[in-house]
Amino acid sequence: MGTARKWLFKLFLFFIICLLGIFVYSNTFQTPFQFDDKEFIVNNTRIHDLKNIREILKILGTPIRFISFYSFALNYHFHQLNVFGYHIVNLTIHIINTLLVLWLILLTLSSPKLNGKIFCGKNLLIASGGALIFLVHPVQTEAVTYICQRFTSLATLFYLLSLCFYIQGRQHNNKVGYFIASAVAGLLGMATKQIVFTLPFIIILYEFYFLKTIKGLDKKTLFYLILILIFSLTIPLLYKFDFSKVILKEYPSRSHEGDIITPSVYLLTQFQVVPTYIRLLFLPIKQNFDYDWPSSNSFFEPQTFLSFLILLIILIVSLLISKKQKIISFCILWFFLTLIVESSIIPLPHVIFEHRLYLPSVGFCMMISILIYQITKKKNFYICTICIIVIIFSYLTFKRNEVWKDGISLWSDVIKKSPNKSRPYHNRGFHYLTQKEYNKALADFNKTIELNPLYLQAYTNRATVHRAMGNYIFAFNDYNKVIELNPINVQAYHNRAHAFASIGEIEKALTDYNKAIEIKPDYFLAYYNRGLLFGKRGLLDMAFKDLTKVISLNPRFAYAYFERGEIYLIQNMSDLAINDFSKGLELMPDYGQGYNRRGIAYSRQNLFDLAERDLTKAIELIPDDSAVYYNRSVIYYADNKFDRALQDAQKAQSLGLSLGSEYIKNLEAALYNLRNESLKEKMIQ
C-alpha cells in the first residue's frame, strides 16, 4: 500500500471510528445520572466550583482521583447537571482510547523483535480490526455510559498515551521528548485512578518482549526507563500508601449480603470472577450492573479450585508460547497484569464490576484481531470476519445501552439477573418514589426489607412513601425502627422531624432537628429545615441565624439564600434581600420563585423596570402561578401601565386567585380615566 493510500485509509478509518462510536452510543446522550453519579457529581458540592481546587483535592481524602474530579468540575461549570455534556466527554474519551489502541497495535506490529514483516504489510488492517472491536465491545458500556466511570476510561487514556510515547521514544533513537511526554502522561494517569499503578510494570514487560534489541538496553535507555518508573510512581508515594492497613482491612460485601470481604477471601473470590471476565470478553451476554456474587472462603471449594486451575493453565500457556506467539503471550499477560489492582489481595467491597475490564480488554482486542488474521490468513476473509464481529457487537452494545435509559429500566434488568439481592429492589423503589409511583415504590421497599431486614435506607424511604400516602403511623414506625437499629442515624431524626412538622407536632419536630444537629453539627439540611420551621412560627431572628449557618456550611445551597432573602424582605431590608435573591439565582438560574421574590424587592425600591423584567422571567418559568401575574399587575399599576395591569389581574383570576372586586374596579377606573385623558388630548390637537 502506497504512502498516499495509507494516509487516505487512515483518514477513512478515523471517520469510521468516530461515526461508529457516535452511532452505537447515540441512545445514551440523555441517559440520566445513575447510582454513584449522584454521590460523585450531583450531590458533590466540591466540584460545583471550578476555582476551588483545594476542595476538589480533598475529595476521597487524597488527591488520588483529582484529574477525574476536575474533569467533572469542568463539565459542571459548562453544563451544570445537563447530562448531554457529560456523555459527550465520555464518548470522546472512548473514541480517543480507540485511536490509541490502534496506535499501540501498529507500534507493536512494527517493533524490531517482530521485524515489521510478520504480517506481510497488513499491520494497519490488523490494528484497525483490534481498534474497532475495542470501540464497539458491549463490555465497554459500563465504562462509557455510566458517567462516573470516566475514572476508568480517562485513566486508560493516560495509560495508553504514556505507553505509546515510551515505545515511540525507544523506536526513535531514545528521543528525550517522547520519554518526557510518557512520564507526564503516566503522572496524570496516576492522579486519575489507581489502575495506572501497573503502568511501569507493563512498560518493563513491553521492553523485554518487543524493544530490548534496539541498540540493546544500554545505560542511557536504562536510565530513562528507571526515571519514568520513579516519576510514574510519584503519586502513589504521595498517597502515603500503608500496605499493612490494606492487608488488615475488612468490608461487608456489597456483592453478596452477609459476606465479609478480607484480603484472602477477596483473592479466592477473584479466582472465580476472572474467568467470568474472560467469558464476557469472548461472549458478552447476560451483562449485569450489580452481580449477586457469593464470596469464596476456601481454596478447595470445587468452583474456586477449578477456576484457579484454568487461570494457571492460561498463564502457563502464555509463557510457553512466548517465543513463537510473542504478541499473543504479551496480550494474555497484559490482561492479567492490568487487572491485578482490582483482582488480587487488595479487598474492595464489590468483588466484580464490568468497567474493570476496560483497560484489560485492550490486550484481548489486540489478541483477537491477530488470531483472526492467523486463522483466516486471507485479507478478504479477515475483513468479513471482523465486520461480522463488529456488527454483532455494535448491536449488542446499542441494546445494552437501552437498559441504561433510566433508573427503573437499569434496576429492573438487575433484578432479573440478581433476584435475591436487596439493593436492586431498593434502588428501583427509590426511582419509583421520585416519579411518585408510590404503590410500586412501596412494593419494592417491602421486598428490600424482606431480603435484608437491616437495610436502614429502605426503612427511611418506605417511611417517605407512607408520608406521601398519608400513612403517618406507618411512617413513624419505620423512622422509629431505623433509630432503634442505629440511634445515631442523622437522616432518620431529620426525616422524622419533617413528619412531625407535617402533622403540626412542632415541638417534637424541633426536638428531632436539634438531635440531628447534635449528632452531626455540620448537617446543613437540619439547620435549613429548622430555620424554615422557626420562620413559620414568626421567630425570624432564630430562622435568620439557622439560614446563615446553612450558607456558611454550604455556600452553594441556593434555597438558603432565597429563604434568608425573604426574611430581609419581611424586615424591609430590600437591598440585602436583592443581594440574597441574586446570589440564589446565580446558583439556580431557572428558579421562577426567585425571580418573583426579587421582583417584589425591586418594586419596594421603585425600580419598576427591573421588577417587571424579573416578574416576566418568573412567568416564563412558572406560567401557571396566579400570584406572579398578580404581582406583575401591581407593578404595572404602580407604573401607570393600567391596561397591562388589568390583563395580568384578569389572568390571575382565571388561574384561581381571588383578587376582590375593589382592585379590579380601581384598575378599570384608572384605565377609563387614562383613555379619557388621551381622548381629550387628541381633541385639543
HUVENRA-V883688 format. One record per backbone hydrogen bond with DSSP energy under -0.5 kcal/mol. CO is the residue of the C=O (numbers start at 1). NH is the residue of the N-H. E is the energy in kcal/mol with one decimal. If there is no record, write none. Layout:
# HUVENRA-V883688
CO_NH_E + CO_NH_E
This chain:
# HUVENRA-V883688
2_6_-2.4 + 3_7_-2.2 + 4_8_-2.2 + 5_9_-2.7 + 6_10_-2.6 + 7_11_-2.4 + 8_12_-2.7 + 9_13_-3.0 + 10_14_-2.4 + 11_15_-2.0 + 12_16_-2.3 + 13_17_-2.8 + 14_18_-2.2 + 15_19_-2.9 + 16_20_-3.0 + 17_21_-2.3 + 18_22_-2.3 + 19_23_-2.4 + 20_24_-2.6 + 21_25_-1.3 + 23_26_-1.4 + 25_28_-1.7 + 26_29_-0.6 + 28_31_-2.1 + 34_37_-3.0 + 35_38_-1.5 + 35_39_-0.5 + 36_40_-2.8 + 37_41_-2.3 + 37_42_-1.7 + 38_43_-3.5 + 43_45_-1.4 + 44_47_-1.7 + 45_48_-1.1 + 49_52_-1.3 + 51_53_-2.1 + 52_56_-1.6 + 53_57_-2.4 + 54_58_-1.0 + 55_59_-0.6 + 56_59_-1.0 + 58_61_-2.8 + 59_62_-0.9 + 63_66_-1.6 + 65_69_-2.4 + 66_70_-2.8 + 67_71_-1.9 + 68_72_-1.8 + 69_73_-2.2 + 70_74_-2.2 + 71_75_-2.2 + 72_76_-2.8 + 73_77_-2.4 + 74_78_-2.0 + 75_79_-3.4 + 76_80_-2.0 + 79_82_-2.5 + 81_83_-0.8 + 82_85_-0.9 + 82_86_-0.7 + 83_87_-2.4 + 84_88_-2.2 + 85_89_-1.9 + 86_90_-2.3 + 87_91_-2.7 + 88_92_-2.4 + 89_93_-2.4 + 90_94_-2.1 + 91_95_-2.5 + 92_96_-2.4 + 93_97_-2.5 + 94_98_-2.0 + 95_99_-2.0 + 96_100_-2.1 + 97_101_-2.4 + 98_102_-2.1 + 99_103_-2.2 + 100_104_-2.9 + 101_105_-2.5 + 102_106_-2.2 + 103_107_-2.8 + 104_108_-2.3 + 105_109_-2.8 + 106_110_-1.4 + 108_111_-1.6 + 111_114_-1.6 + 111_115_-0.6 + 111_116_-0.8 + 112_115_-1.0 + 114_117_-1.1 + 114_118_-0.8 + 117_120_-1.9 + 119_122_-1.6 + 122_126_-2.6 + 123_127_-2.7 + 124_128_-2.2 + 125_129_-2.0 + 126_130_-2.2 + 127_131_-2.4 + 128_132_-2.6 + 129_133_-2.0 + 130_134_-2.1 + 131_135_-2.3 + 132_136_-1.9 + 133_137_-1.2 + 137_140_-1.9 + 138_141_-1.6 + 139_142_-0.5 + 140_143_-0.9 + 140_144_-1.3 + 141_145_-3.1 + 141_146_-0.9 + 145_147_-0.9 + 146_149_-1.9 + 147_150_-1.4 + 148_151_-1.6 + 149_152_-0.8 + 149_153_-1.7 + 150_154_-2.8 + 150_155_-0.5 + 151_155_-1.4 + 152_156_-2.3 + 153_157_-1.8 + 154_158_-1.9 + 155_159_-2.2 + 156_160_-2.9 + 157_161_-2.4 + 158_162_-2.6 + 159_163_-2.2 + 160_164_-2.8 + 161_165_-2.4 + 162_166_-2.1 + 163_167_-2.5 + 164_168_-2.5 + 165_169_-2.5 + 166_170_-2.2 + 167_171_-2.4 + 168_172_-1.1 + 169_174_-1.3 + 169_175_-0.9 + 170_173_-0.5 + 172_175_-0.6 + 175_178_-0.6 + 175_179_-1.1 + 176_180_-2.4 + 177_181_-2.3 + 178_182_-2.5 + 179_183_-2.5 + 180_184_-2.5 + 181_185_-2.5 + 182_186_-2.4 + 183_187_-2.3 + 184_188_-2.5 + 185_189_-2.3 + 186_190_-2.2 + 187_191_-1.1 + 189_192_-1.9 + 189_193_-1.8 + 191_67_-2.1 + 191_68_-0.5 + 193_196_-1.6 + 194_197_-2.4 + 195_198_-1.3 + 196_199_-2.0 + 198_201_-0.5 + 198_202_-2.0 + 199_203_-2.4 + 200_204_-1.9 + 201_205_-2.5 + 202_206_-3.1 + 203_207_-2.6 + 204_208_-2.1 + 205_209_-1.8 + 206_210_-2.9 + 206_211_-0.8 + 207_211_-1.4 + 207_212_-1.6 + 210_113_-1.1 + 211_214_-2.4 + 213_215_-1.5 + 216_218_-1.5 + 218_222_-2.7 + 219_223_-2.2 + 220_224_-2.1 + 221_225_-2.6 + 222_226_-2.6 + 223_227_-2.5 + 224_228_-2.6 + 225_229_-2.3 + 226_230_-2.6 + 227_231_-2.7 + 228_232_-2.9 + 229_233_-1.4 + 231_234_-1.2 + 233_237_-1.6 + 234_238_-1.8 + 235_239_-1.8 + 236_241_-0.9 + 237_240_-1.2 + 241_243_-0.9 + 242_246_-1.5 + 243_247_-2.4 + 244_248_-1.6 + 245_249_-0.6 + 246_249_-0.9 + 247_263_-0.5 + 251_261_-4.1 + 255_293_-1.8 + 256_259_-1.7 + 259_253_-2.9 + 260_262_-0.6 + 261_251_-2.2 + 262_266_-3.1 + 263_267_-2.3 + 264_268_-2.4 + 265_269_-2.4 + 265_296_-0.5 + 266_270_-2.1 + 267_271_-1.1 + 268_272_-0.5 + 269_272_-1.3 + 269_273_-1.9 + 270_274_-2.7 + 271_275_-0.5 + 272_276_-0.9 + 273_276_-0.6 + 273_277_-2.0 + 274_278_-2.3 + 275_279_-2.4 + 276_280_-2.5 + 277_281_-1.7 + 278_282_-1.9 + 279_283_-3.9 + 283_285_-2.3 + 291_293_-0.9 + 292_294_-0.6 + 298_301_-1.5 + 301_305_-3.1 + 302_306_-2.6 + 303_307_-2.3 + 304_308_-2.4 + 305_309_-2.2 + 306_310_-2.2 + 307_311_-2.4 + 308_312_-2.6 + 309_313_-2.6 + 310_314_-2.2 + 311_315_-2.2 + 312_316_-2.7 + 313_317_-2.8 + 314_318_-2.2 + 315_319_-1.6 + 316_320_-2.4 + 317_321_-2.1 + 319_322_-1.1 + 321_325_-3.2 + 325_329_-2.6 + 326_330_-2.4 + 327_331_-2.8 + 328_332_-2.0 + 329_333_-2.2 + 330_334_-2.8 + 331_335_-2.1 + 332_336_-1.9 + 333_337_-2.9 + 334_338_-2.8 + 335_339_-1.0 + 336_340_-0.7 + 337_340_-0.7 + 339_342_-0.8 + 339_343_-1.0 + 345_347_-0.9 + 349_254_-2.6 + 349_255_-0.6 + 349_351_-0.6 + 353_356_-1.1 + 354_357_-2.0 + 355_358_-1.7 + 356_360_-0.6 + 357_361_-2.4 + 359_362_-1.6 + 359_363_-0.5 + 360_363_-0.8 + 360_364_-1.1 + 361_365_-2.9 + 362_366_-2.1 + 363_367_-2.4 + 364_368_-3.0 + 365_369_-1.7 + 366_370_-1.8 + 367_371_-2.7 + 368_372_-2.2 + 369_373_-1.8 + 370_374_-2.5 + 371_375_-2.2 + 372_376_-2.9 + 373_377_-2.8 + 376_378_-0.6 + 378_382_-2.6 + 379_383_-2.7 + 380_384_-2.4 + 381_385_-2.5 + 382_386_-2.7 + 383_387_-2.6 + 384_388_-2.3 + 385_389_-2.3 + 386_390_-2.9 + 387_391_-2.5 + 388_392_-2.5 + 389_393_-3.0 + 390_394_-2.5 + 391_395_-2.2 + 392_396_-2.4 + 393_397_-2.7 + 394_398_-2.5 + 395_399_-2.5 + 396_400_-2.5 + 397_401_-2.3 + 398_402_-1.0 + 399_403_-0.8 + 400_403_-0.9 + 400_404_-0.6 + 401_404_-0.7 + 402_405_-1.5 + 403_406_-0.5 + 405_32_-0.6 + 406_410_-2.4 + 407_411_-2.5 + 408_412_-1.9 + 409_413_-1.8 + 410_414_-1.7 + 411_415_-2.3 + 412_416_-1.7 + 413_417_-1.1 + 414_418_-2.9 + 418_421_-1.6 + 421_425_-0.7 + 422_426_-2.1 + 423_427_-3.0 + 424_428_-2.4 + 425_429_-2.7 + 426_430_-2.2 + 427_431_-1.7 + 428_432_-2.4 + 429_433_-2.4 + 430_434_-2.3 + 431_435_-1.3 + 432_437_-2.7 + 433_436_-1.7 + 436_438_-1.3 + 437_441_-2.3 + 438_442_-2.9 + 439_443_-2.1 + 440_444_-2.0 + 441_445_-2.6 + 442_446_-2.4 + 443_447_-2.0 + 444_448_-2.2 + 445_449_-2.3 + 446_450_-2.1 + 447_451_-2.2 + 448_452_-2.4 + 452_455_-2.0 + 454_456_-1.5 + 455_458_-0.7 + 455_459_-1.2 + 456_460_-2.2 + 457_461_-2.7 + 458_462_-2.4 + 459_463_-2.3 + 460_464_-1.6 + 461_465_-1.9 + 462_466_-2.6 + 463_467_-2.5 + 464_468_-2.3 + 465_469_-1.8 + 466_471_-3.1 + 467_470_-1.4 + 470_472_-1.4 + 471_475_-1.9 + 472_476_-2.8 + 473_477_-1.9 + 474_478_-2.0 + 475_479_-2.4 + 476_480_-2.7 + 477_481_-1.8 + 478_482_-2.1 + 479_483_-2.2 + 480_484_-2.2 + 481_485_-2.3 + 482_486_-2.7 + 486_489_-1.9 + 488_490_-1.1 + 489_493_-1.5 + 490_494_-2.5 + 491_495_-3.0 + 492_496_-2.4 + 493_497_-2.1 + 494_498_-1.4 + 495_499_-2.0 + 496_500_-2.6 + 497_501_-2.6 + 498_502_-2.2 + 499_503_-1.1 + 500_503_-0.6 + 500_505_-2.6 + 501_504_-1.3 + 504_506_-1.8 + 505_509_-2.1 + 506_510_-2.8 + 507_511_-2.2 + 508_512_-2.1 + 509_513_-2.5 + 510_514_-2.6 + 511_515_-2.0 + 512_516_-2.4 + 513_517_-2.2 + 514_518_-2.3 + 515_519_-2.3 + 516_520_-2.4 + 520_523_-2.1 + 522_524_-1.5 + 523_526_-0.9 + 523_527_-1.2 + 524_528_-2.5 + 525_529_-2.6 + 526_530_-2.1 + 527_531_-2.5 + 528_532_-2.0 + 529_533_-2.0 + 530_534_-2.6 + 531_535_-2.4 + 532_536_-2.2 + 533_537_-1.4 + 534_539_-2.5 + 535_538_-1.4 + 538_540_-1.7 + 539_543_-2.3 + 540_544_-3.1 + 541_545_-2.1 + 542_546_-2.1 + 543_547_-2.6 + 544_548_-2.4 + 545_549_-1.7 + 546_550_-2.1 + 547_551_-2.0 + 548_552_-1.8 + 549_553_-2.0 + 550_554_-3.1 + 554_557_-2.0 + 556_558_-1.1 + 557_560_-0.9 + 557_561_-0.7 + 558_561_-0.8 + 558_562_-1.8 + 559_563_-2.6 + 560_564_-2.4 + 561_565_-2.6 + 562_566_-1.6 + 563_567_-1.5 + 564_568_-2.2 + 565_569_-2.2 + 566_570_-2.3 + 567_571_-1.9 + 568_573_-3.2 + 569_572_-1.5 + 572_574_-0.9 + 573_577_-2.3 + 574_578_-2.8 + 575_579_-2.0 + 576_580_-2.1 + 577_581_-2.9 + 578_582_-2.6 + 579_583_-2.1 + 580_584_-2.5 + 581_585_-2.2 + 582_586_-1.7 + 583_587_-1.4 + 584_588_-2.2 + 588_591_-1.6 + 590_592_-1.0 + 591_594_-0.8 + 591_595_-1.1 + 592_596_-2.0 + 593_597_-2.7 + 594_598_-2.2 + 595_599_-2.5 + 596_600_-1.6 + 597_601_-2.0 + 598_602_-2.7 + 599_603_-2.0 + 600_604_-1.6 + 601_605_-0.7 + 602_605_-1.1 + 602_607_-2.4 + 603_606_-1.8 + 606_608_-1.4 + 607_611_-2.3 + 608_612_-3.0 + 609_613_-2.2 + 610_614_-2.2 + 611_615_-2.5 + 612_616_-2.3 + 613_617_-1.9 + 614_618_-2.3 + 615_619_-2.1 + 616_620_-1.7 + 617_621_-1.7 + 618_622_-3.0 + 622_625_-1.6 + 624_626_-0.9 + 625_628_-0.6 + 625_629_-1.1 + 626_630_-2.1 + 627_631_-2.5 + 628_632_-2.3 + 629_633_-2.3 + 630_634_-2.2 + 631_635_-1.8 + 632_636_-2.7 + 633_637_-2.5 + 634_638_-2.5 + 635_639_-1.6 + 636_641_-3.4 + 637_640_-1.6 + 640_642_-0.9 + 641_645_-2.2 + 642_646_-2.5 + 643_647_-1.9 + 644_648_-2.4 + 645_649_-2.2 + 646_650_-2.5 + 647_651_-2.1 + 648_652_-2.6 + 649_653_-2.1 + 650_654_-2.2 + 651_655_-1.4 + 652_657_-2.4 + 653_656_-1.8 + 657_659_-0.8 + 660_664_-1.1 + 661_665_-2.7 + 662_666_-2.4 + 663_667_-2.2 + 664_668_-2.8 + 665_669_-2.7 + 666_670_-2.7 + 667_671_-2.6 + 668_672_-2.4 + 669_673_-2.7 + 670_674_-2.2 + 671_675_-2.1 + 672_676_-2.2 + 673_677_-2.6 + 674_678_-2.0 + 675_679_-2.3 + 676_680_-2.5 + 677_681_-2.1 + 678_682_-1.7 + 679_683_-2.0 + 680_684_-2.3 + 681_685_-1.9
